Amino acid sequence: MDKVYERAFLSIGLLRTRIESQETLRVLKHFCPNSEGNWGFSAAGISNTDLVESMITFFEHIMKDPWHTRAWVLQEAYSAGPRMVLLLQHAPGILLSGHRSISATLSVSEIAVQFDSFIIMVDYATGFLTRSLAVLTLSSNLAQRRLSLLQQFKMLPPGDERSIYIKWTYRAGLARPRRSCNAAVALSYLRLRENTQVSDRLAIMANLCNYDVRFKTIEVEKNHQYLGPCIFALALLNEDFSLLYPEVYKGLETNRGLLPVL
């Protein structure tokens, strides 16, 4: 399945999120690419609690969408790379012009935001919400929403291509690079995602890591009781040794099917 998204001209994430008011989009003017396509964030303009609440509300709307809870969706977004686009519904009368972070060409009826652009915005928002709020006094409710949102942000891969958590794979015959990660990072994301078949996590991890060697998950489910040894074997066969570091397991529970436990 990852090859389908890797080679697709465009992939679409259809969110159930519906933007109901113009106010929710107000904070977007602080996240905008310039005429050359380079991103920037103006924290100086967010100088009051109303704008902070607007920022939190905007990201809450999107992060609470069920789209972000599915394990298969994660590998689809990874495989599609820069060609994954999020589509959000909006109420009639909401004006989308003037927001450079919203594509004016990919959709005329929904709010269209490239997934890569969204995770860059999340990176900026994470930095602002963790470090730049010392000068503002937040209500207890807003402070709690801020903490909850920062926890939800952990479900997303980092937008910075220089991050140690992701890598870009270049292969002959591919028109564009593909985002991937190692097994330890893939499992850290899968702990926060849901899927109905536990054995599918082998396929999803292989897709996230862009492995050459794959297992037939149907046969694994028939012949193996525990997922952990299979995950270890798959990683090692692909010369991925990230699961051998003890630091990977600090603070993590060892429920069957979630973590590779010997």
N, C-alpha and C positions, 0 to 999 in steps of 0.2 A: 504493500500500500504506500510506503514512503516514496517509491519511485514515481507513483502517480502525481503526488504533490510536488516532488522535486522537479518534474518535467512540465508541470502545468503552466500555462501562460499566466493564469491568475487563479488564486484560491480565495474563497470567501468564507468568513466566519459570521454566520447569521446569529446575532445576539437577540435575546428577548427584551433587552433593555430599551426603555422608551424615555426619551428626554421630554419632559412636560413643560419646561419653562425656559425662556431666554436667559434667565438668571443663572441657570446651571452651566451654561456655556461661557459665562462672563470671564472666567479665569483663563480660558484658552488663549486669550490675547497675550498672556505672559509666556506661553509656550509656542514659539513660532520659528520656522526656518526662514532664513533671509533669502534674497533673490538668487543666491548661489546654491541654495539647498542646505546650507549649514545650520545646525540647530543652536538655539540659545534660550536662556531662561532668565527672566527679569524678576529676581526676588525682591528687589528694592520697591517695586510697585505694589507688592502685597504687604501693605503696612497696617492693615486693620483686620479685626477678627471676622468681619463680614466676608472679606475676600478669602480668608483661610477657610471659612465654612463653605464657601462656594467651591474651592478646590477639593475639599474633602467630599462634598456632596457629589461632584462630578465623577470622581474616581470610585466612590462607593457604588454609584449606579452601575458602572461597568464591571467592577470586581465582584459584585454580588450575583452576576449573571451565571446561570448554570454552565455556560460554555467553558468557564474557567475551572470547573470541577472535574472534567472528563479527561482521563489519561490518554485516550486516543487523540483528542484534540491537541494535546501538548505536542505529540510527535508530528501531527499534521502541520502545526505552526513552525516547528523546527525544520521539517523537510521542505516546506514551501519557501522558507527564507524571506527575502524582501518582497515576495509576491503574495503574501497573505494580507487580506484586507478585512477589517472589521466593519460590519454594517449595523448601525443602530437606528431604531425607529425614533421619530420625533412627532410631537403634536403639531397640528396645522398652525401656520402663522409664525413659526420659529425661523428666524433669518440665519442663514449659514454663511453668507458672504462676509468677507473680512477676516475669516479665520484661516490662516495659511496652513494650519495643521489638519484641516478638513479638506479632502479632495473635492474639487468642483467638477471633475470629469468622470470619476469612477461610478458615481451614482447621482441621479437628479431627484430621487425620492427619499433616500435615507442619508444619514450621516455616515460618510465613508472615511475611515481613518486607517492608514496602513499600520499593520501590526508592529512593524519595526519602529515606526514613529511613536506608537503608543507606549512601547516599553522604554523608549528614550524619555518620553514625558514622565513615566513612572520613576525612572532613575533621578530625574531632576526633582520630582515631588518628594521622593524618599529623602534626598539630601536636605531639602528645605524643611520637611516635617520633623527630621531628627536633629538638625543642627541650628536652624535659623529662627526658631520660635522663642528664643530666650527673652526677647524684648516684648513679647506679647503675653498678656494674661488670658488664658483660655478658661471657659467655664468647665465644670467637671464633666458635663455631657460631651462637649466638644473634644476635651482632652482624651476621653475614653474612645470616642470615634476615631481620633487620630491614631491611637495605639492599635485599635482593631484593623484599621486600614493598612498600617505598616506591616501587620502580620499577614494580611491578604496579599500584599505585594510580593511576599516571598514565594508565591506560587508561580511567578513569572521569571523567565530567564533574564539576565542583565542585558541592558541595551548597549552597553559599551563593548565594542568588538575587541578591545584590549583586555577584557576581563579574563582572569585565570579560569573561570568556570565554563567558558565556551571556546570553541575553536572553529575555524572555517576550513572545510575540506575542499580541495581542488582536485578534480580527476579528469583524465582525458575523456573527451566526448561530451562533457557537460558544459552547457552554455554559461553557467553561473556557479559561484561557490555555494556551499551548503553549510548551514550551522549544525554543529554537533557538539558532543561533550563526552566525558568518560563515564564509566559505570557508576562511580560513587556519586557524581553530580546527578545523573539520571535517576538514581534511586531516591536521592533527597527530594527531587521534584515529585516523583511518583508517590511518595508518602502522603502528599497533599492532594492526590487525585484519585478518582474512583473509576473502576471498571468492573463489569459483571463477572468476567472469567479471569481468575487469578493467573492462569497460565498465559494469558495474553500479555502479561507484563514482560515476559521474555521477548516477545516480538516487538513490543513498544520500546523496551530498552535497546534492542538491537537497532531499531530505527533511529532513536535519539543519538546513539553512538555511531551510527553509520557503519556498522560492522560488515565485514565481508562474509564471515562464517555465521550462519543462522541455524537455529533448531526448528524442527517441526513441532509446533506447540501442541497439536492434537496428540502426537505420539508421547510427548512429555507428560501430558495430563493422564494418559492411559497407564504409563509405566513408572511414574515417580510420584511419591506422596508429598515430598517437600520441595518448595520452590528454591530455597536457598542454595543447595549444592548445584542446581542447574544454572543459576545466575553466576555463581563462581566459575563454573566450567565454561560458560559462554564467554565471560570476560577474558579468562586466561587463554582460551583458544584464539582470541583476537588480539593477544598481546597487550591487554589492558590490565594493568596491575594496581589500579587505583583502590580496589577493595581490600588490598593487603595491608593498608595503613591503619593502625588502631584508632587514629584520630577520627576516622570516618564514623565510628560507632559511639562516640561520646555523646551522652545525653539522649540516646535513641532507645526506644523500647524495642523488644525483640519478638514481636508477635509473628506467628507463622504467616508466611505469605507477603509480609511487608518488607522484611529485611533479610539479607542472605545470612542465615545462621547455620553453622555446621553442626 
